[in-house]
């Protein structure tokens, strides 16, 4: 497969890409044409269909996988594809992993590492709760491995939710070794569950956008409800422990203005909020620096950090 990042001006392309978006517009002469955004795991490419009524252009929709034939041109210094033919492809003709951003880490290995924390839990109720999701529910495992952790800010790729959850859990494990007052099983359970609501807040790839429930409720509320519902199926689950776990989930953004309905009131909730913020910020910085394409200079103002940022010097 010829990936988008390898394309050069003057090439003829005949490849399958994901059609991320499709819009109709008019030329200055009033003739209709279409603008497509094509995507693979290496990037996106603007494409133009100047004659959308041509016999070589099959019926297709945005988010379809399409076999595209066209010429790579340049417009105002940016590569563009002049499309000649389009064929909507069938499932089985492509591997979704070639078209979606995917974690750089091995997804199965990350999941194995995450579930390893459950084996070490001593609290029988928390262990049963975690096992019910991560070890005994194949459909949950499939969804959790594939899902992203965000639409765009950080970990917005296949396996992103798993990668972020693992990092937060490992940070929390470190906190328990440094601060003995932290209850290990409670904190690690909260870390594993803190973003579980994103399974319902965000639609799956290739769409990866906010669902109706996501817009109305948000992942924090959804996550607390999911955990609460499962807890009610476990006989004898202590009410106080259930409330403490749900509190950690509800307060994990740390501040009311960041979307948490409650501020942290437990030591474990404080630790979780810092672990979540640390990993989110570090991944955001990693992605921002990567977008600079190796630029060693200042990259300009970044609204998420409220600062001009640059890569650390290597001297």
Secondary structure as UniProt FT lines:
FT   HELIX           4..6
FT   TURN            9..10
FT   STRAND          12..26
FT   TURN            28..29
FT   STRAND          32..40
FT   TURN            41..42
FT   STRAND          43..49
FT   TURN            52..53
FT   TURN            55..56
FT   TURN            62..63
FT   STRAND          65..75
FT   TURN            76..77
FT   STRAND          78..88
FT   TURN            91..92
FT   HELIX           96..98
FT   HELIX           107..119
FT   HELIX           124..134
FT   TURN            135..136
FT   HELIX           138..146
FT   HELIX           160..178
FT   TURN            180..181
FT   HELIX           184..193
FT   TURN            194..197
FT   HELIX           198..201
FT   TURN            205..207
FT   HELIX           212..216
FT   HELIX           219..231
FT   TURN            232..233
FT   TURN            235..236
FT   HELIX           239..250
FT   TURN            251..253
FT   HELIX           256..258
FT   HELIX           267..291
FT   TURN            292..294
FT   STRAND          301..302
FT   TURN            303..306
FT   STRAND          307..308
//
